[in-house]
Amino acid sequence: MGRRRKRGRDITGILLLDKPTDITSNKALQQAKFLYFAAKAGHTGALDPIATGVLPICFGEATKFSQYLLNADKKYRVTAKLGEKTTTADREGEVVETRPVDVSESQLVKLLQQFKGTISQVPSMYSALKKDGVPLYKLARQGIEVERDAREVDIYSLELVSFSGDEFVLDVHCSKGTYVRNLVEDIGEELDCGAHVLELRRTAVGDFGLEQTVTMAHLEELKQADAKLEMDELLLPIEQALKHIPIVHLSDDQAYYIRMGQAVQVPGSPLEGSVCLLHDNQFIGVATINDDGNVAPSRLVRTDEANV
């Protein structure tokens, strides 16, 4: 029996998609994969259906390095409503509690200081976090609630953009794993009136910002125009997601042994941590510095892959 032929193009690169509202991140991924006719793709951290903004999608060999984007810090702009608490902590849920709002702008600004730094969050039952392989939101829709452990996250900055009566807008810069819905809900509880998210937009993932994104509508226009080259030119090379990692340049011999899975000695390389490997100025993968101080390969790209 012959080898099954892979369906789709072997393209490699990172698409910075501006996710549209009211679809899941997985749906956005599948649409982008279809438009590119890509053989392999994956996203790097889910956004809620109501959320929009930066959603990096990795194609081909780039999927091997998606963890670096998953672990990157994030930035959001969130619009919240005071006085109403919902089942999901956002506008999609049912209002379960209504309370009067008696909050001043100065009171809100002062309160925000308490939420900066390392804070503890209990994930919402409507999050994508899994319990025994099942997303919590699926259990929640069945009326099932399970115990969730609190987790620590970092809020690097939390700035009030605008405030008007019962609505406010925040800019949030936070670590991976932060639930902005929970943050808004907790702020509402501290103000003794409740709150939920009206709009949520991810403005950055690591060094990638909204100004670098492409909309689904634009991709669809290019697809209809059969502008395959223009579509492929929108993909960023893998190393763009690894700019925070030191670069190590390999000689021909060093690159050969690295590709054979062997650690090599590279004078002048860092003493610890991860490094980005370049050979003839071409990205070939990521390595770690082992206990002997040698460069040991951890994830390499396939040399027969058509890289963008």
C-alpha positions in Angstrom: 0.0 0.0 0.0 1.5 3.4 -1.1 2.2 6.3 1.2 -0.8 8.5 1.6 -0.3 11.9 -0.1 -0.4 14.9 2.1 -3.3 17.2 1.2 -2.3 20.9 1.0 0.8 23.0 0.3 4.0 22.6 2.4 4.3 26.3 3.3 6.1 27.6 6.3 5.7 30.9 8.1 3.7 32.9 10.6 0.5 34.7 9.7 -0.5 37.5 12.0 -4.3 37.4 11.7 -6.6 40.1 13.0 -9.2 37.6 14.3 -12.8 38.7 13.5 -15.4 38.8 16.2 -18.0 36.1 16.9 -16.0 33.1 15.7 -13.7 30.8 17.7 -10.0 30.9 17.3 -10.1 27.4 15.8 -12.7 28.5 13.2 -10.4 31.4 12.3 -7.5 28.9 12.0 -9.4 26.6 9.8 -10.5 29.4 7.5 -6.9 30.7 7.2 -5.7 27.1 6.5 -8.3 26.7 3.8 -7.5 30.1 2.2 -3.8 29.1 2.0 -4.5 25.5 1.2 -1.9 24.7 3.8 -1.1 21.1 4.8 -0.3 22.0 8.4 -1.4 24.8 10.7 -1.9 25.8 14.3 -2.8 28.9 16.3 -0.8 30.2 19.3 -3.3 30.8 22.1 -7.1 31.0 21.8 -9.2 34.2 21.9 -12.8 34.2 23.1 -15.4 34.3 20.2 -16.3 37.9 21.1 -12.6 38.9 21.1 -10.7 40.3 18.1 -7.1 41.1 17.4 -3.7 39.6 17.1 -3.9 35.8 16.5 -0.6 34.4 15.2 -1.2 31.3 13.0 1.8 29.0 12.3 2.0 27.1 9.1 4.2 24.1 8.4 7.5 24.0 10.3 6.6 27.1 12.2 4.1 24.9 14.3 7.2 23.4 16.0 8.0 26.8 17.6 4.4 28.0 18.5 5.2 27.5 22.2 7.4 30.6 22.1 4.3 32.7 21.1 2.1 30.8 23.5 4.5 31.8 26.3 4.8 35.5 25.2 3.2 38.3 27.1 0.0 39.8 25.7 -1.6 43.2 25.5 -5.4 43.9 25.4 -7.8 46.8 25.2 -11.0 45.9 27.0 -14.3 47.7 27.3 -16.3 46.8 30.4 -19.7 47.6 31.8 -20.3 48.2 35.5 -23.5 47.2 37.4 -24.1 43.9 35.7 -22.6 40.5 36.4 -23.1 37.7 33.8 -22.7 33.9 33.8 -19.7 34.2 31.4 -18.2 37.5 32.7 -18.8 38.9 29.2 -21.7 40.1 27.1 -22.5 36.6 25.8 -23.7 35.4 29.1 -27.0 35.9 30.9 -27.2 38.7 33.4 -27.4 37.1 36.9 -27.1 40.1 39.1 -27.7 43.9 38.7 -26.5 46.4 41.2 -26.4 50.3 41.3 -23.2 52.0 40.2 -21.8 54.7 42.4 -18.2 54.8 41.2 -16.0 57.8 40.4 -13.1 57.9 38.0 -10.6 58.6 40.7 -11.9 55.7 42.7 -11.4 53.4 39.7 -7.9 54.7 39.0 -6.9 54.1 42.7 -8.4 50.6 42.6 -6.5 49.6 39.5 -3.2 49.9 41.4 -4.2 46.9 43.5 -4.4 44.7 40.4 -0.9 45.5 39.1 1.9 43.1 39.7 1.5 39.4 40.5 -2.1 38.5 41.2 -4.1 35.3 41.7 -6.9 34.2 39.4 -9.4 31.3 39.5 -10.1 30.4 35.8 -13.7 30.9 34.7 -15.9 27.9 34.1 -16.3 29.4 30.6 -12.6 29.3 29.8 -11.0 26.9 27.3 -9.0 25.3 30.2 -9.5 21.6 30.1 -10.6 19.1 32.9 -9.8 15.5 32.0 -9.5 16.5 28.4 -12.8 18.4 28.2 -12.9 22.2 27.9 -14.5 23.9 31.0 -16.9 25.9 28.9 -18.4 22.6 27.6 -19.0 21.4 31.1 -20.4 24.8 32.1 -23.0 24.6 29.3 -24.1 21.3 30.7 -24.6 22.9 34.1 -21.5 21.2 35.5 -19.1 23.1 37.7 -15.7 21.7 38.8 -13.1 22.9 41.2 -10.4 25.1 39.7 -7.1 25.8 41.2 -6.0 29.5 41.5 -3.1 30.5 39.4 -0.7 33.4 39.6 -0.4 35.8 36.6 1.5 39.0 36.2 -0.2 42.3 35.3 2.7 44.5 34.0 0.5 47.6 33.4 -3.1 48.5 33.8 -4.1 51.9 32.4 -7.5 53.6 32.3 -8.2 54.8 28.8 -11.7 56.3 29.4 -14.5 56.3 31.9 -18.1 57.3 31.5 -20.8 56.5 34.0 -21.1 52.7 33.9 -18.5 51.9 31.2 -14.7 52.0 31.2 -11.9 51.1 28.9 -8.6 49.6 30.0 -5.3 48.9 28.4 -3.8 45.7 29.9 -0.3 44.3 29.5 -0.1 40.9 31.1 1.6 37.5 31.2 0.4 34.4 29.4 -2.6 32.7 31.0 -4.2 35.9 32.2 -8.0 35.9 31.9 -9.1 39.5 31.2 -12.7 38.5 31.9 -11.8 37.5 35.4 -9.8 40.7 35.9 -12.8 42.8 34.9 -15.2 40.7 37.1 -12.8 41.0 40.0 -12.6 44.8 39.6 -16.4 44.9 39.5 -16.6 43.0 42.8 -14.1 45.3 44.5 -16.2 48.3 43.4 -19.3 46.5 44.9 -21.3 46.7 41.7 -20.2 43.9 39.5 -18.9 44.2 35.9 -18.5 42.2 32.7 -16.7 42.6 29.4 -18.4 44.3 26.4 -15.5 44.3 23.9 -12.0 42.7 24.0 -9.3 43.3 21.5 -5.8 41.7 21.7 -3.4 44.5 20.6 -0.1 42.6 20.9 1.5 39.1 21.3 5.1 39.6 22.3 6.7 41.9 19.8 3.8 41.5 17.3 1.3 44.3 17.2 -2.0 45.1 15.4 -0.2 47.2 12.8 1.4 44.0 11.5 -1.9 42.0 11.2 -4.0 41.1 8.1 -7.7 40.8 8.1 -9.6 37.7 7.0 -11.5 39.9 4.5 -8.2 40.9 2.9 -7.1 37.3 2.7 -10.4 36.3 1.0 -9.9 39.1 -1.5 -6.4 37.9 -2.4 -7.7 34.3 -2.7 -10.5 35.4 -5.1 -7.9 37.3 -7.1 -5.7 34.1 -7.2 -2.9 36.3 -5.7 -1.0 33.4 -4.2 2.4 35.1 -4.2 1.0 38.2 -2.4 -0.6 35.9 0.2 2.6 34.0 0.8 4.5 37.3 1.2 2.3 38.1 4.2 3.9 35.2 6.1 6.7 36.1 8.5 9.7 33.8 8.8 9.9 31.7 12.0 12.8 33.6 13.5 10.6 36.7 13.7 8.9 35.0 16.7 12.3 34.3 18.3 13.9 37.7 18.4 14.2 37.6 22.2 16.5 34.6 21.9 20.3 35.0 21.4 21.6 34.1 18.0 24.4 31.5 17.4 26.0 31.3 14.0 27.1 27.8 13.0 29.9 26.8 10.7 29.3 24.1 8.0 30.7 21.4 10.3 28.8 22.6 13.3 25.5 22.7 11.4 26.1 19.2 10.0 26.5 17.7 13.5 23.6 19.7 14.9 21.4 18.3 12.1 22.6 14.8 13.1 21.2 15.5 16.6 24.6 16.0 18.3 25.7 18.8 20.6 28.6 21.0 19.4 30.9 23.5 21.0 30.5 27.0 19.7 33.0 29.6 21.1 31.3 32.7 22.3 27.8 31.2 22.7 25.7 32.0 25.8 26.4 30.1 29.0 22.8 28.9 29.5 19.3 29.0 28.1 18.0 28.7 24.6 19.6 30.0 21.4 18.4 30.6 17.8 20.6 28.8 15.3 21.6 30.3 12.0 23.7 28.7 9.3 24.7 30.8 6.3 22.3 33.4 7.8 19.4 30.8 7.4 17.4 29.8 10.4 17.7 26.1 11.1 16.2 25.8 14.6 16.5 26.3 18.3 19.0 24.7 20.7 19.7 24.8 24.4 23.0 25.1 26.2 23.6 21.8 28.0 25.5 21.2 31.3 28.8 20.9 29.4 28.3 24.3 27.8 27.7 22.9 24.4 24.9 23.8 22.0 22.4 20.9 21.9 19.6 20.9 19.3 16.1 20.9 20.6 13.9 21.8 17.6 15.1 21.9 14.0 13.3 22.8 10.8 13.2 20.2 8.0 15.8 21.1 5.3 13.5 19.9 2.6 10.7 22.2 3.7 9.7 25.1 1.5 10.4 28.0 3.9 8.9 31.4 3.4 
